[in-house]
Amino acid sequence: MDDEWEPLDELIIKGRRLRAVIWIRATFECGLHEAVQFLYVRYEHLRQSRPQDFTQSHEDYWEGVYS
């Protein structure tokens, strides 16, 4: 695992989506829309490369999130 991605990856795996968006915005100085898109792309990458780390289904993970 790349050390630079570790803080974000841990937030995503723990389901801390809002904190992940805040981290992305601060790190990449981007807007909310771009940060949410980035979060989803990174989530998909982790879901494929580290499926054993997720305790929730895809549907449960995103429940209550509207973009």
SULBEL-V559838 format. One record per pair of residues at least 6 apart in sequence whose ideal C-beta (glycine too) atoms are under 7 Angstrom apart, sorted by the first residue. I is the first residue (numbers start at 1). J is the second residue. D is the distance in whole Angstrom. If there is no record, write none. Layout:
I:J:D + I:J:D
//
This chain:
1:9:7 + 7:23:6 + 8:20:6 + 8:23:6 + 8:24:7 + 8:42:6 + 9:46:6 + 11:19:5 + 11:20:4 + 11:23:6 + 12:20:5 + 12:42:6 + 12:43:5 + 12:46:6 + 13:46:7 + 13:53:5 + 13:54:7 + 15:56:7 + 15:61:6 + 17:39:7 + 17:65:6 + 20:39:5 + 21:35:5 + 21:36:6 + 21:39:6 + 24:30:7 + 24:35:4 + 24:38:5 + 24:39:6 + 25:32:7 + 25:35:5 + 36:67:5 + 47:54:6 + 47:58:7
//
